């Protein structure tokens, strides 16, 4: 059983005025999670760089700005979103991959921290006189495994230690002595031991760079990857995760009388639990299985279809009826793809057409991963504010929106 933190009367009022489906986010949860991060990492000079990719709505980014966070941008478009909200300079971390010179130039011109994925890019940047003021390198240690990201040796992200050393040697010879380091090798991870293992690796690597090349490591960005309790019985002990990182930091970094800043780029942990996809049963179907067909689809929430991820489902009408009988359902959308499923063989209260369904934990990588396959239009977003009000922060996409980039023959 998972609770819905937004009052059901507020949800029903939105349904009455706007219909379904839609995403809604609880601002109070976002602020609570940010405060949890700040409190848990208070043993160091810490800063959270919210991963824009998790939830790029500018109204959500404004909350990050108000909470004195930075943002982590993966594309020029994400940098532009950050700028619209008021982020600038080193409050923007540009962490892209397969990065073009034009993209680098845009980020460098704005004074962003340039977090270089492929270390050899630094030579091309110098050849083209694009010299970042703030340089960081993304390390792929090649020895960490995670359910979502897999074996880091198979990851397209980051550079090996030797590749980064060559780049740092080049920079040192060119008079650049202040750098940052970054790694991101886990996603939705809750095991403190994993965080201890990979932070030990990057802290050890930081010492190697300092000792071999005489550089100063100003900050170490340990990535994001902190999970959330998608399953009702799960628990995420953020304090234990932060303490495991501290042990690595104390034993390796503080032992050498060094104090680089620690950055995080959490996305899921900050906004994931704040969000809900509110949808409606539009059809009951039975063949070899029993299906509940929703007016939402994988175009609203890709994670279950893409990863087989669990998202809790609440039928708020069945709850209000006091429904005792249960049934095993596949909960599906209407896309012409058989993986358009929110749940498979899920035990739910006996459900009926027009029942309102709330899918939990959609505040990260939910609406943000939406798409237009089958001509599906992206749906609206709402914010349940800290003062108990509801604000619409994105309208429904229209057919005109969908077609307005077509040129000729239309």
N, C-alpha and C positions, 0 to 999 in steps of 0.2 A: 504494500500500500504506500503510495506517495501522495503527499498533500499538494493541492494547487494553492499557491500563495496569493493568487489574485482572486478577490471575491467573485463568486459565481454570478452575482447579480450584475456586476460590471461586465462580465463576459456576455451575459445574455442581452444586456443593453446594446452592446456592439453588434451582436447578431441581429437584433431587431432592426437596427439602423443601417447596417452595412452588409448583412448576410455572411456567409462562410464561403471559402476558408480564409483565415488570416493568421498571422503571427502576432503575438503580443509578448512584451518583455516587462519584467518587474524591476524598476529602477532600484528599489531598495535592496534587492538581492545582489545587483551589480556592485553597489557601493559597499555592501557587507563583504563581498568577496575581495574587493580591492583593499579594504581595511585589514582583512585577514592576511593578505600577502605582505602588506607594509609591516604589520605587527610581527609576523613570523620571521621576517628577514631584518629585524631591527638591530641585529648584531653587526651590521656593516653599512656602508654608504650604498644604499639600495635604490634602484629605480625600476619600475615596471614600464615596459614598452608594449602596449597592447597590440596584439597581432590583428591588423585591420581585416585580414582575410576572414577572420572568424565572424565578424559582424560589421560590415562597412557603412551602415547607416550613419550619416553625419550626426543625427541626434544622439546616437550611442557614443560616437567619438567625442561629442561635447562633454559627456559625463567624464570621460578619461581626462580631458583637458581640465575640467573643474577639480579633478582629484590629483592634479599635478603629475600625471603620467606622461610618458612619451608614447610614440606609436611606431610600430614596425610595419614598413611598407614593402610589398613585393614587386610592385609595378609603378610606372609613372602615374597611372590613373589613381592609384592609392595615395601617392604623394600629393596629388592635386586635391583629393578629398581631404587629406589632413590639412593642407593649406587653407582650404575653404573654412575649416573649423577654427583656424588660428595657430596651428602648429607650425614651427619653423626651426631652421638650424639643426642643432644637435638633439632636439626633441624628436627628430625623425631619424629612424634607423632604416637605411635602404638595404634590405636583404633580398636580393633577386638572384636568379640563376639564368644562364645563357644570356647574359646581359649585353645589350648593344652599346656602342659608344654613345649614341644619342641619349639613351637612358642614363648612362653614367653622367653625361654632361649635364642633363637636367638636374640630377640629384646633387652633383658637385656644385653647380651654380647656386644652389639653395643652402649650401653649408650643411647638408645632411651627413650623418655618419655613413660612410660607404663600407658596407660589410661584404667583402669580396668572396664570392662562392668559389670561383675557379682561380687559383692563385696566379696563374700565368696571365690573367687579365691585367695585372699591374704593369707588365712590360708594354702591352699595347696602349695602356693609358699614358704612360710616359712618352711613348713614341708620338702620341697625338697631343701632347702638352695638356692633358687633362689630369691635373694633380690634385687629388682630394686633400683637404685639410685634416680630415678625420678618417683614418683607415683602420679597418678591422678585417680579419680573415676567419673564414668558416672552416673549422677542423672536422674532418670525418675520421674518427679514430679507428674505424674498421673492425670493431670487436664488440659491438652492442647489438642486441636483438630486442625487438619490440613488436607486439601483435599487429599494430597498424603500419608502422614504418618498416617492419621486417629487419633483416640483417643489414647493418650499416655498410657492410662491404658491397652490398648490392644496390646501395642508394646512389641516385644521380647527384646528390647534394654534397657540397663541400670538397675539400682538398686533403691530400694526405699530409702527414707531418713533414715529410721530406720536401714536398712541393712548397709548403708554407715557409719552411726554413730557407729555401732558395730565394723566395720572394722577399723575406725579411732581410736576408743578406744584401740583396739588391737595394732595398730601401735604406738600409744602414749606410751603405757606401754612397748613397745619394743624400745623406744628411737627415734622413727622417728617422727619428729615434723614439717617437711616441706612437703606440699602436693599441688596438683592442683585439680581443680574441672572442670567438663565438663557436658554439656547437649546438646542434639540435638533432638528437638521435632517437628521441622517444616521443610518442604521442598517446594521450589518454593513459598515462602510466601512473599507478598508485603505490608502487613498491619503493619504499625509501632506499632500499639497498641498491636499486638500479641507479638512482640519483647519486648516491655516494660513489658508485663505481665510475660513472662517466665524468663526474666532476673531479675526482682524483686524477683522471687521465688529462683533463684539460688544464688543471692546476699544475701538474707535473710538467706539461708541455710549456706552460707559461714560464716556468723556471728555466727550462732548457733555452728558450729564446733569450731570456734576460742574461743568462750566463754566457751563452755562445756569441751573442751579437751586441750586448751592452744596451739593449733597448729598454724602454719603460713601458710596461703593460698597464695602461690607464684604467681599463675595465675588462671584465670577463663576462660576456653574455652567455649564461648557461642554458639559453633557449627557453622553450615553454614546456609543453608535454605533460603538465600536471593534469590528471584526470578529474572526472566528476563521477558521482555515484548514479550511473544510469539505472542500475538494478536497485530495487528497493532495499535489498539486504546489504548493499555495498556501503563502505565507509571510506572516506578519503581523509587521512590524517595529515593535514598540511603542516602542522607543527613538527611531526616526525620527519617529513620530507625536508623541511627547512633545517632541522637539527642535523640530518645526515649530511647536508651540504656544508653546514658549519663545521662539522668534524673534519671534513676534507680540507676546508679552508684553513682551519686552525692548525692542522697537522702539517700542511704543506706550505701555505702562503704566510700565515702569521708567524710560523716558526722561522721564516727568513726575514722577519721584520718588514714585510711588504703589506700594503693595504690597497690593492686595486678595488675599484668599485665593482659591485655585482649587479648585473642587469638580468631581468627576466623578460620574456616576450609571450607571456600567457595570453591566450585568447579564450579557449574553451573554459578554463577554470573561472574566468571573470564573468562571462556572459552566458555560458551554457545552461546552467540551471535556472536562469532568469526567464527563459523563453518557453512558449507553448504554441503549438500549431493547433488551432481550433478548427474543426471540420465537422461534417455531418454525414450520416449514413444515407446514401441515396438509393441503394439497392441491396437486397439480400439475395444471394444466389447459392444453389446447391447442386453440385455434380458429384464428383468423387469426394469432395470436401465441402465444407460450409464456408462461404465467403461473406464478408461485410465490405461492400463497395462504398468508398468515400468520395466526396467532391474534391478532396485534395489528392495529389498524386506525388510520385517521386520527383516531379519538377518543383515541389514545395519542400521536400525533405529527401535528399538523396542517400543519406548515410545507411539506412537499412538495406536498400537495394544494392548499394555499392560495396559495403563492407559486411553485410549481414548483422549490422549493429542493433542492439536492443534499445528501444525507446518505450518507456512505460506508457500505457494507454488507460485513460479513465473515461468511462461512459457516464457523464454527469446526470443524464436523464434516468439511466438505470439505477444509479445511486439514489436519486430522489424518489423513484418508485419503490425503493427498498427491495430490489430484485434479488432473490435468493438463488434461483436456478442459474446454472452456468452452462457454457457451451464452448467447444473448441473451434476457433475460427482462423482463417487467413484474412488479414485486414489489408485491403488492396486499393490501389488507384486505378484509373481508367486508361493509362497509357498502353500503347501497343507493344509492350515489353513485359515478359513474364516475371522479371525481377522487380516490377512496380508493386512492391509489397512493404507495408509498414510492420507487419508481424506475421509469422508463420506458426501455425498450430498453437495459437495463444489462447489460454483459458480466460474467458471474459464473462461478465454477467450476460444473461440472455438479452440480446440486443434487437432493436427494431428499427425499421426505416424511419428516418428523420431524427433519430437520437443524436444528440450532440456528443462528439468525441473530442477529448483533449489529449494530444500527444505531448509528452513531457520532454524537457531538456533540449529544446530546439533553438536556444539562443545563440549557439555557435555552429557554424557550418550547416545552417538550415536554409533560411532565405538566401543567404550569401551564395550558396551553391545551386541556386535555382536556374532553370533553363526553359527553352521554348519548344522543345520537341513536341510533335503532334499539334503545333500551334497553341500549346498551353500558355496562357498569359500569367505573368507573375502577380501574386496577390499582395494585399495591403499589409502594413505593419502598424502596430499600436504600441504605445508606451504607457504603462501604469506607473505614474510618477510617485516620488517619495511622499508627496502630500495627498495621495489617494485619488488623484484625478486620472482620467484617460485622455491621451492625446494621440491623434492619428499622425504617424510620422512617415507614411508612404501610402499613396493611393493605389488602387488596383491598376494594373497595366491595361491599356485598351488595345483594340485591334489596330487603331491608328498608330499607337506607339510601336506595335509589332512590325508594322509595314513601312514606317517612315524613313527607313534607310534604303529602301529599294529604289533603284534608278532605271527608268525606262520600261516600257512594256507593261505598265500597270495602271 
